[in-house]
């Protein structure tokens, strides 16, 4: 004898016929997301600070958390070339195949050997790739899951992997949009 099926409770309907239950849930999630966006930025830039080393941020006179303006100033003054090697090491630890391909987008090995600091453009590329990495780690909350996401082809990226898309500014935006949808629990 089968157990009786539980009755599905239908959402309450307003006078205009719209469901109130689902709508309020989405509105609540949207408010929570907006409130956590500032926290996300700080977490992302705290991760960047760990890649750059605390001395870089302290040398700019920053105290406490790292904000966008501090990262912008650091990039404009020139990120240390050694930060690229740290990013490469982090990508390798996450299991990204051929991490040198991604850091060479920032600056070639020869350029990094010649220069102590990155140009502004190179620094922006560094922040873009490191930002995608930090965002994936924040959304997945697990290094293995984040790494799997970064190196697995995704249909919304036309079969490209998110880390491959992060090589360009527009691609990094697509990956960030995808991560935002995943974070909010929206279908992807």
Secondary structure as UniProt FT lines:
FT   TURN            15..16
FT   HELIX           20..52
FT   HELIX           54..59
FT   TURN            60..61
FT   HELIX           68..77
FT   HELIX           82..93
FT   TURN            94..95
FT   TURN            97..98
FT   HELIX           99..106
FT   HELIX           109..114
FT   HELIX           120..140
FT   HELIX           143..151
FT   HELIX           155..157
FT   TURN            158..159
FT   HELIX           162..165
FT   TURN            166..167
FT   HELIX           169..184
//
